[in-house]
Amino acid sequence: MAASLLVGAARALRRVPLLLLAGALTLPVLALLGAWLPVGEGGVQAAAILRAMAATVLPEYVWTTLWLGLLVAVGAALVGTAGAAAVTLFDFRGRRQMEWLLLLPLALPAYVTAYAYTDFLQFSGPLQTWLRESLGVQGRVFPDIRSLGGAVWVFVFALYPYVYLLARTALGERAVQLMEAARLLGASPARCVRSVALPLARPAVAAGVALVSMETLADFGVTSYFGIQTFTVGIYKAWLAMDDRIAAAQLSTFLLLLVAVLLQLEHRAQRRMRFATAGAGRAGAMQARPRWLAGRRCVLAWLVCLVPVVMGFVLPVLFMLRPLAADWSVLPWSRFLQWAGNSLRLAAITAVLGVLVALLLAYAVRRRPDRLTRGVVRLAGLGYAVPGAVIVVGILLPVGWLQQALPSWGAPALIATTAAGIVWAYLVRFCAVSLQSVQSGYARMPTSLDDAARMLGAGRVALLTRVHWPLLRRSTAAAALLVFVDVMKELPATIVLRPFNSDTLAVVAYQLARDERLGEAALPSLALALVGLVPVILLSRTLRSNPR
């Protein structure tokens, strides 16, 4: 009995580092839940703040957020599904080029696209100025881009690749074969697409729409710059403008609940995707080629593919290049290297730490795949679905509690005034990205290798360093790259948690655009776009190397 208790205690102690690591990654969410229902006088204050928000700003936050998410979801579903259907179900001249061109908007953060359109389409921009001079009018020629409709436009053409990627994968499995079978049974091409292809892609489209909606809810750059009152903007107002932590925590919890609903819908859609793929695989191995398009139909396919690329990538880049070509002296060349250095430093530190954390978590599941370990690792990987604004509030709340409880202790100040706090937020936000990549590498590695290594006397450290690591180099490199690029583009957490005099390219682009210095904001925005092209190129090469 005593021996079994000692063995159990030893096993529990071995899991302490894993539990502490997962706790650090989930602490922001736990802190929000702890601040939601305080006791004593804090409970009365929290209830009063909630009633005040319900009577003033909360209805606007709810309806604006829901309308924005709904309109963006519908638009991204239409654009992404149409592009995926065009390059998967049909064949035409230039189809191979269109397959990777449709991925280009992923390289541009949504807030960079918003700055570019605003610079060109605003009242004092070149387009409206030219139209007023040509038409002889003095007022506004067309509505202001800084509106709910303008935000929907930006989000749709910036985020539709999420739907496009998943729908293309689903349609590339068996859609062409099933459509050929339907055509042989007498169905028209339009009916084949409507009755065969679209139902097959429906789970993938639903999963992509859920991802688009989560990105829309998490955005701060576009909604703040356009003056749209969403939950994310309200969280920053409550914390920074009104210095009300309880209101910020309550708004963060509402936003977290919305994200949890979307995450559940995404998981259900992913399960349906696996079912749909398995069902399609039983249709047989009939070989079929996509339907060839020529003439007007080919032109229509080109329009379906090119319009999103032009709206989501080509035009924003051209709009940002215009101030570069017009006046080089206005650009902040002297400080650009400093901003780029800060961005690269934070991104490199987070990428290295993110890969190390992902390796430890994935290795723990590999070594002991029981229910507790899997649950802890899955909980630690949920941070990617949590908006940056929620993570900021969840980190600053316990820091404030520690500062009040232990005023002489330097740890809270260390987190709030150095890079420790922002790297912590980055790890909470993007650890799931590296974890997914490392786990995919482990999935391709048979467990028989571990058994053979143990039989040869390899311990835990030797197993990880001498057996697993050589086989995980490509997966860890991909994980580090993805985390690096995501950190370079991250805006909400960086604005609040960055150390003094450590502005990054994303923060500087936002600040310059907010101050109506859009010409100067073009340089850091283009630098972010250039960095974002790297994973897009790698993704297009991966898709090309895995043909349908």
C-alpha positions as CSV (number, residue, x, y, z in Angstrom):
1,M,0.0,0.0,0.0
2,A,2.8,2.4,1.0
3,A,4.7,1.5,-2.1
4,S,1.8,2.2,-4.4
5,L,1.2,5.6,-2.7
6,L,4.8,6.5,-3.2
7,V,4.6,5.5,-6.9
8,G,1.5,7.6,-7.3
9,A,3.1,10.6,-5.6
10,A,6.2,10.3,-7.8
11,R,4.0,10.2,-10.9
12,A,2.1,13.3,-9.7
13,L,5.3,15.2,-9.1
14,R,6.4,14.4,-12.6
15,R,3.3,16.2,-13.9
16,V,3.9,19.3,-11.8
17,P,5.9,21.1,-14.5
18,L,3.3,20.2,-17.1
19,L,0.5,21.6,-14.9
20,L,2.4,24.7,-14.1
21,L,3.1,25.4,-17.8
22,A,-0.5,24.8,-18.7
23,G,-1.6,27.0,-15.8
24,A,0.6,29.9,-17.0
25,L,-1.0,29.6,-20.4
26,T,-4.6,29.5,-19.1
27,L,-4.2,32.0,-16.2
28,P,-5.6,34.9,-18.3
29,V,-8.9,33.1,-18.7
30,L,-9.0,32.0,-15.1
31,A,-8.3,35.5,-13.9
32,L,-11.3,36.8,-15.9
33,L,-13.6,34.3,-14.4
34,G,-12.3,35.2,-10.9
35,A,-12.9,38.9,-11.5
36,W,-16.4,38.3,-12.8
37,L,-18.0,37.5,-9.5
38,P,-16.1,39.2,-6.7
39,V,-17.3,39.0,-3.1
40,G,-18.2,41.6,-0.6
41,E,-18.3,45.2,-1.7
42,G,-16.7,44.2,-5.0
43,G,-19.8,42.2,-5.8
44,V,-22.1,45.2,-5.4
45,Q,-19.7,47.3,-7.5
46,A,-19.5,44.7,-10.2
47,A,-23.3,44.5,-10.3
48,A,-23.7,48.2,-10.5
49,I,-21.2,48.5,-13.3
50,L,-22.9,45.7,-15.2
51,R,-26.3,47.5,-14.9
52,A,-24.8,50.8,-16.0
53,M,-23.2,49.2,-19.1
54,A,-26.5,47.3,-19.9
55,A,-28.3,50.7,-19.9
56,T,-25.7,52.5,-22.0
57,V,-23.0,50.9,-24.1
58,L,-23.6,47.2,-23.9
59,P,-26.5,47.0,-26.3
60,E,-24.5,48.8,-29.0
61,Y,-21.5,46.6,-28.4
62,V,-23.6,43.5,-28.8
63,W,-25.5,44.5,-31.9
64,T,-22.5,46.0,-33.7
65,T,-20.4,43.0,-33.0
66,L,-23.1,40.5,-34.1
67,W,-23.9,42.5,-37.2
68,L,-20.2,42.9,-38.2
69,G,-19.6,39.2,-37.6
70,L,-22.7,38.1,-39.5
71,L,-22.0,40.2,-42.5
72,V,-18.3,39.3,-42.7
73,A,-19.2,35.6,-42.3
74,V,-21.7,35.7,-45.2
75,G,-19.3,37.7,-47.5
76,A,-16.3,35.5,-46.7
77,A,-18.3,32.4,-47.3
78,L,-19.5,33.6,-50.7
79,V,-16.1,34.8,-51.9
80,G,-14.1,31.9,-50.5
81,T,-16.4,29.2,-51.7
82,A,-16.7,30.7,-55.1
83,G,-12.9,30.8,-55.5
84,A,-12.4,27.3,-54.2
85,A,-15.1,26.0,-56.5
86,A,-13.6,27.8,-59.5
87,V,-10.1,26.3,-59.1
88,T,-11.2,22.8,-58.0
89,L,-14.3,21.9,-60.0
90,F,-13.3,23.5,-63.3
91,D,-10.2,23.8,-65.5
92,F,-9.3,26.9,-67.5
93,R,-6.2,28.8,-68.6
94,G,-4.3,30.2,-65.6
95,R,-6.0,27.9,-63.1
96,R,-2.7,26.9,-61.5
97,Q,-1.7,30.5,-61.0
98,M,-5.1,31.4,-59.5
99,E,-4.7,28.6,-56.9
100,W,-1.9,30.4,-55.2
101,L,-2.9,34.0,-56.0
102,L,-6.1,33.5,-54.0
103,L,-3.9,33.1,-50.9
104,L,-2.1,36.4,-51.2
105,P,-4.5,38.4,-49.0
106,L,-3.3,36.3,-46.0
107,A,0.0,38.2,-46.2
108,L,-1.7,41.5,-45.3
109,P,-3.1,42.2,-41.8
110,A,-6.6,43.5,-41.9
111,Y,-5.7,46.8,-40.3
112,V,-3.0,47.4,-43.0
113,T,-5.7,46.9,-45.7
114,A,-7.9,49.4,-43.8
115,Y,-5.2,52.0,-43.8
116,A,-4.5,51.6,-47.5
117,Y,-8.1,51.9,-48.5
118,T,-8.6,54.9,-46.2
119,D,-5.6,56.7,-47.6
120,F,-6.9,56.4,-51.1
121,L,-10.7,56.6,-50.7
122,Q,-11.1,59.2,-47.9
123,F,-12.6,62.7,-48.6
124,S,-9.1,64.2,-49.0
125,G,-7.8,61.2,-50.9
126,P,-6.7,61.2,-54.5
127,L,-9.8,59.4,-55.9
128,Q,-12.4,61.7,-54.4
129,T,-10.3,64.8,-55.1
130,W,-10.1,63.8,-58.8
131,L,-13.8,63.0,-59.0
132,R,-14.8,66.3,-57.4
133,E,-12.6,68.2,-59.9
134,S,-14.0,66.2,-62.8
135,L,-17.6,66.3,-61.8
136,G,-17.6,69.8,-60.4
137,V,-19.1,68.8,-57.1
138,Q,-18.0,70.0,-53.7
139,G,-19.4,67.4,-51.3
140,R,-18.5,63.8,-50.7
141,V,-18.7,61.7,-53.8
142,F,-19.4,58.4,-52.1
143,P,-19.9,57.2,-48.5
144,D,-17.0,57.3,-46.0
145,I,-14.9,54.1,-45.9
146,R,-14.7,54.4,-42.1
147,S,-18.1,52.8,-41.5
148,L,-19.6,49.4,-40.7
149,G,-19.9,48.7,-44.5
150,G,-16.2,49.7,-45.0
151,A,-15.1,47.4,-42.2
152,V,-17.2,44.5,-43.7
153,W,-15.5,45.2,-47.1
154,V,-12.0,45.1,-45.5
155,F,-12.6,41.9,-43.4
156,V,-14.2,40.0,-46.3
157,F,-11.3,40.4,-48.7
158,A,-8.7,40.1,-45.9
159,L,-10.1,36.9,-44.3
160,Y,-11.8,34.9,-47.1
161,P,-8.7,32.7,-47.6
162,Y,-9.6,30.8,-44.4
163,V,-12.8,29.7,-46.1
164,Y,-11.0,29.2,-49.5
165,L,-8.4,26.9,-48.0
166,L,-10.8,24.6,-46.2
167,A,-13.4,24.5,-49.0
168,R,-10.7,23.8,-51.6
169,T,-9.4,20.8,-49.5
170,A,-12.9,19.5,-49.1
171,L,-13.8,19.9,-52.8
172,G,-10.5,18.4,-53.9
173,E,-11.2,15.1,-52.3
174,R,-14.0,13.6,-54.4
175,A,-16.1,16.4,-55.7
176,V,-15.0,16.1,-59.3
177,Q,-15.6,12.4,-59.4
178,L,-19.0,12.7,-57.8
179,M,-19.9,15.5,-60.2
180,E,-18.9,13.4,-63.2
181,A,-21.1,10.6,-61.9
182,A,-24.0,13.0,-61.6
183,R,-23.4,14.3,-65.1
184,L,-23.5,10.8,-66.5
185,L,-26.9,10.4,-64.8
186,G,-28.2,13.5,-66.7
187,A,-27.7,16.3,-64.2
188,S,-26.8,19.7,-65.6
189,P,-23.5,21.4,-64.6
190,A,-25.4,23.9,-62.5
191,R,-27.3,21.2,-60.7
192,C,-24.0,19.2,-60.2
193,V,-22.5,22.2,-58.4
194,R,-25.6,23.0,-56.4
195,S,-26.6,19.4,-55.4
196,V,-23.2,17.6,-55.2
197,A,-20.3,19.9,-54.7
198,L,-21.8,22.5,-52.3
199,P,-23.3,20.0,-49.8
200,L,-19.9,18.2,-49.8
201,A,-18.1,21.5,-49.0
202,R,-20.7,22.7,-46.4
203,P,-18.9,21.5,-43.3
204,A,-15.6,23.0,-44.5
205,V,-17.2,26.3,-45.3
206,A,-18.8,26.3,-41.8
207,A,-15.4,25.7,-40.2
208,G,-13.8,28.4,-42.3
209,V,-16.6,30.9,-41.4
210,A,-16.1,30.1,-37.7
211,L,-12.4,31.0,-38.1
212,V,-13.3,34.2,-40.0
213,S,-15.8,35.2,-37.3
214,M,-13.2,34.6,-34.5
215,E,-10.6,36.7,-36.3
216,T,-13.3,39.5,-36.8
217,L,-14.2,39.4,-33.1
218,A,-10.6,39.5,-32.1
219,D,-9.7,42.5,-34.3
220,F,-8.8,45.8,-32.8
221,G,-7.0,47.7,-35.5
222,V,-9.8,48.0,-38.1
223,T,-12.7,48.5,-35.7
224,S,-10.8,51.1,-33.6
225,Y,-9.5,53.0,-36.6
226,F,-13.0,53.0,-38.2
227,G,-14.7,54.1,-35.0
228,I,-16.9,51.0,-34.8
229,Q,-18.1,50.2,-31.3
230,T,-17.4,46.5,-30.8
231,F,-16.5,44.5,-27.7
232,T,-12.8,44.7,-28.4
233,V,-12.9,48.5,-28.7
234,G,-15.0,48.7,-25.5
235,I,-12.5,46.6,-23.6
236,Y,-9.7,49.0,-24.4
237,K,-11.9,52.0,-23.6
238,A,-12.9,50.6,-20.2
239,W,-9.3,49.7,-19.3
240,L,-7.2,52.6,-20.8
241,A,-9.7,55.5,-21.0
242,M,-11.9,54.9,-17.9
243,D,-9.4,52.9,-15.8
244,D,-12.2,50.5,-14.9
245,R,-10.9,47.0,-14.5
246,I,-14.2,45.4,-13.6
247,A,-15.9,46.7,-16.7
248,A,-13.0,45.5,-18.9
249,A,-13.2,42.1,-17.3
250,Q,-17.0,41.9,-17.8
251,L,-16.7,42.9,-21.4
252,S,-13.9,40.5,-21.9
253,T,-16.0,37.7,-20.5
254,F,-18.9,38.5,-22.9
255,L,-16.4,38.4,-25.8
256,L,-14.9,35.1,-24.5
257,L,-18.4,33.6,-24.4
258,L,-19.0,34.5,-28.1
259,V,-15.6,33.0,-29.0
260,A,-16.4,29.8,-27.1
261,V,-19.7,29.5,-29.1
262,L,-17.8,29.9,-32.4
263,L,-15.1,27.5,-31.3
264,Q,-17.7,24.9,-30.5
265,L,-19.3,25.4,-33.9
266,E,-15.9,25.1,-35.6
267,H,-15.2,21.8,-33.8
268,R,-18.6,20.4,-34.9
269,A,-17.9,21.5,-38.4
270,Q,-14.5,19.8,-38.3
271,R,-16.1,16.5,-37.2
272,R,-18.6,16.8,-40.0
273,M,-15.7,17.4,-42.4
274,R,-14.1,14.1,-41.4
275,F,-17.4,12.4,-41.9
276,A,-18.0,14.0,-45.3
277,T,-14.5,13.1,-46.4
278,A,-14.9,9.5,-45.3
279,G,-18.3,9.2,-47.0
280,A,-16.9,10.7,-50.2
281,G,-14.0,8.2,-50.1
282,R,-16.5,5.3,-50.5
283,A,-17.7,6.7,-53.8
284,G,-15.0,4.7,-55.6
285,A,-11.8,5.5,-57.3
286,M,-13.3,6.7,-60.6
287,Q,-10.9,9.0,-62.4
288,A,-12.4,12.3,-63.7
289,R,-11.0,15.6,-64.8
290,P,-12.4,19.0,-64.0
291,R,-14.8,20.5,-66.5
292,W,-12.9,22.6,-69.1
293,L,-14.1,26.3,-69.4
294,A,-13.6,28.5,-72.4
295,G,-14.9,31.7,-73.8
296,R,-17.3,33.6,-71.5
297,R,-17.2,30.9,-68.9
298,C,-13.4,31.2,-68.7
299,V,-13.7,35.0,-68.3
300,L,-16.2,34.5,-65.5
301,A,-13.9,32.1,-63.7
302,W,-11.1,34.6,-64.0
303,L,-13.3,37.3,-62.5
304,V,-14.3,35.1,-59.6
305,C,-10.6,34.5,-58.8
306,L,-9.1,37.8,-59.6
307,V,-11.6,40.2,-58.0
308,P,-10.8,39.0,-54.4
309,V,-7.0,39.1,-55.1
310,V,-7.2,42.6,-56.5
311,M,-9.4,43.9,-53.7
312,G,-7.6,42.1,-50.9
313,F,-3.9,42.4,-52.0
314,V,-3.1,44.2,-55.2
315,L,-5.0,47.5,-54.6
316,P,-3.9,47.8,-50.9
317,V,-0.3,47.3,-51.9
318,L,-0.6,49.8,-54.8
319,F,-2.3,52.3,-52.5
320,M,0.6,52.0,-50.0
321,L,3.3,52.3,-52.7
322,R,1.8,55.6,-53.9
323,P,3.2,57.7,-51.0
324,L,6.5,55.9,-51.3
325,A,6.8,57.0,-54.9
326,A,5.4,60.5,-54.3
327,D,7.6,61.8,-51.5
328,W,10.4,59.7,-50.0
329,S,11.3,62.5,-47.5
330,V,8.1,62.1,-45.5
331,L,8.8,58.5,-44.6
332,P,10.4,57.7,-41.2
333,W,13.5,56.1,-42.5
334,S,15.6,57.1,-39.5
335,R,13.5,55.2,-37.0
336,F,12.4,52.3,-39.2
337,L,15.3,50.1,-38.3
338,Q,14.6,50.6,-34.6
339,W,11.0,49.6,-35.0
340,A,11.9,46.6,-37.2
341,G,14.5,45.6,-34.6
342,N,12.0,45.6,-31.8
343,S,9.6,43.6,-33.9
344,L,12.2,41.0,-34.9
345,R,13.5,40.7,-31.3
346,L,10.1,40.0,-29.8
347,A,9.1,37.7,-32.6
348,A,12.4,35.7,-32.4
349,I,12.1,35.3,-28.6
350,T,8.5,34.2,-28.7
351,A,9.2,31.8,-31.6
352,V,12.0,30.1,-29.7
353,L,10.0,29.9,-26.5
354,G,6.8,28.8,-28.3
355,V,8.6,25.9,-30.0
356,L,10.2,24.8,-26.7
357,V,6.8,24.9,-24.9
358,A,5.1,23.0,-27.8
359,L,7.9,20.4,-27.7
360,L,7.4,19.8,-24.0
361,L,3.6,19.6,-24.2
362,A,3.6,17.3,-27.3
363,Y,6.3,15.1,-25.8
364,A,4.3,14.8,-22.6
365,V,1.3,13.5,-24.6
366,R,3.6,11.2,-26.5
367,R,5.1,9.7,-23.4
368,R,1.9,9.5,-21.4
369,P,-1.3,9.8,-23.6
370,D,-3.8,9.5,-20.7
371,R,-6.9,11.5,-20.3
372,L,-5.4,14.0,-17.8
373,T,-2.4,14.8,-20.0
374,R,-4.4,15.2,-23.1
375,G,-6.9,17.4,-21.3
376,V,-4.2,19.7,-19.9
377,V,-2.5,20.0,-23.3
378,R,-5.7,20.7,-25.0
379,L,-6.6,23.4,-22.5
380,A,-3.2,25.0,-22.9
381,G,-3.7,25.1,-26.7
382,L,-7.0,27.0,-26.6
383,G,-5.2,30.4,-26.4
384,Y,-5.3,31.0,-30.2
385,A,-9.1,31.3,-30.1
386,V,-8.9,33.9,-27.3
387,P,-8.7,37.5,-28.6
388,G,-5.7,39.6,-27.8
389,A,-7.8,42.1,-25.8
390,V,-9.1,39.4,-23.5
391,I,-5.5,38.1,-23.0
392,V,-4.3,41.6,-22.0
393,V,-7.1,42.0,-19.4
394,G,-6.5,38.5,-18.1
395,I,-2.8,39.1,-17.6
396,L,-3.1,42.6,-16.1
397,L,-5.7,41.6,-13.6
398,P,-3.5,39.1,-11.6
399,V,-0.6,41.5,-12.0
400,G,-2.6,44.2,-10.3
401,W,-3.7,41.8,-7.6
402,L,-0.1,40.9,-6.9
403,Q,0.9,44.5,-6.8
404,Q,-1.8,45.3,-4.2
405,A,-1.0,42.3,-2.1
406,L,2.8,42.5,-2.3
407,P,3.7,46.1,-3.0
408,S,7.4,45.5,-2.3
409,W,7.6,42.5,-4.6
410,G,9.2,43.4,-8.0
411,A,7.6,40.7,-10.1
412,P,4.5,42.7,-11.1
413,A,6.6,45.6,-12.2
414,L,8.9,43.3,-14.0
415,I,5.9,41.9,-16.0
416,A,4.4,45.3,-16.7
417,T,7.5,47.3,-17.7
418,T,9.7,44.7,-19.5
419,A,9.3,42.3,-22.4
420,A,8.2,39.6,-20.0
421,G,4.6,40.5,-20.0
422,I,4.2,40.9,-23.8
423,V,6.1,37.6,-24.4
424,W,3.8,35.9,-21.9
425,A,0.8,37.3,-23.9
426,Y,2.3,36.1,-27.1
427,L,2.8,32.6,-25.8
428,V,-0.8,32.4,-24.5
429,R,-2.0,33.6,-27.9
430,F,0.2,31.7,-30.3
431,C,1.4,28.6,-28.5
432,A,-1.5,26.7,-30.1
433,V,0.0,27.4,-33.5
434,S,3.4,25.8,-32.7
435,L,1.7,23.0,-30.8
436,Q,-0.4,22.0,-33.7
437,S,2.6,21.9,-36.0
438,V,4.7,19.9,-33.6
439,Q,1.8,17.4,-32.9
440,S,1.4,16.9,-36.7
441,G,5.1,16.0,-36.8
442,Y,4.6,13.5,-34.0
443,A,1.6,12.0,-35.8
444,R,3.8,11.0,-38.7
445,M,6.3,9.3,-36.3
446,P,5.5,5.7,-35.4
447,T,5.5,4.7,-31.7
448,S,7.6,1.7,-32.5
449,L,10.6,4.1,-32.7
450,D,10.1,4.9,-29.0
451,D,9.8,1.3,-28.0
452,A,13.0,0.5,-29.9
453,A,14.9,3.4,-28.3
454,R,13.8,2.3,-24.8
455,M,14.9,-1.3,-25.4
456,L,18.3,0.1,-26.3
457,G,18.5,2.0,-23.0
458,A,17.5,5.5,-24.1
459,G,16.1,7.7,-21.3
460,R,13.5,10.5,-21.6
461,V,16.1,13.2,-22.5
462,A,17.9,11.0,-25.0
463,L,14.6,9.9,-26.6
464,L,13.7,13.5,-27.2
465,T,17.1,14.8,-28.3
466,R,18.5,11.9,-30.3
467,V,15.3,10.2,-31.7
468,H,12.5,12.7,-31.9
469,W,14.3,16.0,-32.6
470,P,16.0,14.9,-35.9
471,L,12.5,13.8,-37.2
472,L,10.8,17.0,-35.9
473,R,13.1,19.6,-37.4
474,R,10.9,20.5,-40.3
475,S,7.8,20.7,-38.1
476,T,9.5,22.8,-35.5
477,A,10.9,25.1,-38.2
478,A,7.4,25.6,-39.6
479,A,6.1,26.2,-36.1
480,A,8.8,28.8,-35.4
481,L,8.0,30.6,-38.7
482,L,4.3,30.7,-38.1
483,V,4.7,32.1,-34.6
484,F,7.3,34.6,-35.8
485,V,5.0,36.0,-38.5
486,D,1.9,36.0,-36.1
487,V,3.9,38.0,-33.5
488,M,5.1,40.5,-36.1
489,K,1.5,41.3,-37.0
490,E,-0.1,41.1,-33.6
491,L,-1.6,44.5,-32.6
492,P,-4.0,44.4,-29.6
493,A,-1.7,42.9,-27.0
494,T,1.3,44.8,-28.2
495,I,-0.3,48.2,-27.8
496,V,-0.9,47.8,-24.1
497,L,1.9,45.5,-22.9
498,R,4.9,46.7,-24.9
499,P,7.8,48.1,-22.9
500,F,8.6,51.8,-23.0
501,N,10.4,53.0,-26.1
502,S,9.8,49.6,-27.7
503,D,7.3,50.3,-30.5
504,T,6.9,47.6,-33.1
505,L,6.0,47.9,-36.8
506,A,2.4,47.0,-36.1
507,V,2.1,49.6,-33.3
508,V,3.8,52.3,-35.3
509,A,1.6,51.7,-38.3
510,Y,-1.5,51.9,-36.1
511,Q,-0.4,55.1,-34.4
512,L,0.6,56.9,-37.6
513,A,-2.6,55.9,-39.3
514,R,-4.6,57.1,-36.2
515,D,-2.8,60.5,-36.4
516,E,-3.8,60.7,-40.1
517,R,-0.2,60.3,-41.2
518,L,-1.1,57.6,-43.6
519,G,1.7,58.3,-45.9
520,E,4.2,57.6,-43.2
521,A,2.3,54.5,-42.1
522,A,2.9,53.0,-45.6
523,L,6.5,52.0,-44.8
524,P,5.9,49.8,-41.7
525,S,2.7,48.4,-43.3
526,L,4.6,47.3,-46.4
527,A,7.2,45.7,-44.2
528,L,4.5,43.7,-42.4
529,A,3.1,42.7,-45.8
530,L,6.6,41.5,-46.9
531,V,7.0,39.4,-43.8
532,G,3.5,38.0,-44.2
533,L,4.4,36.8,-47.7
534,V,6.8,34.2,-46.4
535,P,4.2,31.7,-44.9
536,V,1.9,32.3,-47.9
537,I,4.6,31.3,-50.3
538,L,5.4,28.2,-48.2
539,L,1.7,27.3,-47.9
540,S,1.2,27.6,-51.7
541,R,4.3,25.3,-52.3
542,T,2.9,22.8,-49.8
543,L,-0.5,22.8,-51.6
544,R,1.2,22.4,-54.9
545,S,3.3,19.5,-53.7
546,N,0.1,17.7,-52.5
547,P,-2.1,17.7,-55.6
548,R,-5.6,16.5,-55.6
